Amino acid sequence: MGRIQYTAWLAEQAFSALRYYWPVTVALLAGVVATLALKSPLRSSQFRSRHLLIFSPLAVTLLILIWGAVMEHPSTSQSVAPSWPSYVVLALLIVQVLVSIWVIWAMKGYRWFSAFTVALEQWFGLASAFVAAASVTGDWL
């Protein structure tokens, strides 16, 4: 399996975690839909292209998944996986949290919408970090 296919497979595994813990996913989606219905930045005359930065935490999630694919440690390997790749996954997750906080701060007037949206993105990022950490350590559940 190539690196691109493996990255897609890791993303699929992360989506499976979102489906498995569906009550949390549904609650976050309901929050996004409710806040979008109440005050949507897309329908506003004040809409700016900077509001699209709300999706920037997903770029960090993509980096986490790519890192998990590039630094894969095969579970069939007899050697012990190095620990430093898992620290990079953790560092990227912390970067994603910081980017999310910045996005909420930058979305003045739409902070409830941005809070629910980045919370959903963080939920997917957490699942992605979990599968990427399993990939770089070779320890799958």
Secondary structure, 3 states (H helix, E strand, C coil): CCHHHHHHHHHHHHHHHHHHCHHHHHHHHHHHHHHHHHCCCCCCCCCCHHHHHHHHHHHHHHHHHHHHHHCCCCCCCCCCCCCHHHHHHHHHHHHHHHHHHHHHHHCCCCHHHHHHHHHHHHHHHHHHHHHHHHHHHCCCC
